[in-house]
Amino acid sequence: MCRHLAYVGPEVSLKSLLIDPPYGLYRQAWAPRMQRHGTVNADGFGIGWYASGDPVPARYRRAVPIWGDPSLPDLARVTRSSAVLAAVRDATVGTALGEAAAAPFASGSWLFSHNGLLAGWPASAAGLARVEPLLALEAMTDSAFLWALVVERLRSGTAPDIALAATIDAVEAAGGTGRFNFLLTDGRTIVATTAGDTLWYRRADDGVTVASEPCDDEPGWAEVPDRQLLTAAPSQVTVRPLSSLNEGIGIR
C-alpha cells in the first residue's frame, strides 16, 4: 500500500535522493524490503519539490510504474531541491487509477502523501467531516478524501501536527478503520504519522529524511514506533504518541 519519502536539507538532485540509493524509493516500487501490505508499487508515482524562493511546490506525477517512465532519470538528474516529497503507489482495490490519484497531493505550500487505506471506502467516508462532495475530490480515492480532511484543518489555521492527529482521531471516532501513515511538508518541516505501517528517519549531512523504509544500510536510521507523530527539521526530530496530542487538546 505505497511507499513514500520526504527530505528537507541542503539542495540535492532528485536522482541522488530517489534513484541512486541501493534501496531507494525507485527500487521500492518493485522490491520493497519492509512493506507489510502488498508487494509491488506499480500503480503510478509522484514527486513534489520546491524551487529556491518559491513556496509553491512543483509536481511530476504519472500513472505508470516509476521504472516505466523513460523521462524520469534525466529529469531527476538535473533537478535539484532542498525539499522533496515523493511516493510510489500500490492502489487499493476499488479506488481510482490515473495521475490525479498519485501522491503527492497539494494545496498552496503543502504536499501530502498517505500510505495505507480507509477500510470500506467509499461508504466509510459518509458523514466523517464537512468537506466538499466526493465528486469534487481530485481523485476518487481514500487518500484524496483523507487529504481533504487534513487540508480543511490546515486552511482553518490548525497546526500541521494537530491537523494530522485530529484527522486520524475524527475518522476513528466515527468508526472508521484502516492504516493512516501520513506524510506532510511545507518545504521547511516534515510532519508524519505512523498508524499501521512502517516509518523511519535519519538526520545526516545537515538534512533529514523521513521514509517508509531505509534507503540504504548506512548507520543513523531510526524506526518510529506505531501510533506516533513525528515532526522533523534538519536541526531536530521530535516523536510523540498520537494519543498525547488528542488527549492534550481534546481533539474530536
Secondary structure, 3 states (H helix, E strand, C coil): CCEEEEEEEEEEEHHHHHHCCCCCHHHHCCCCCCCCCCCCCCCCEEEEECCCCCCCCEEEEECCCHHHCCCHHHHHHHCEEEEEEEEECCCCCCCCCCHHHCCCEEECCEEEEEEEEECCCCHHHCCCCCCCCHHHCCCCCHHHHHHHHHHHHHHCCCCHHHHHHHHHHHHHHCCCCEEEEEEEECCCCEEEEECCCCCEEEEECCEEEEECCCCCCCCCCEECCCCEEEEEECCEEEEEEHHHHHHHHCCC
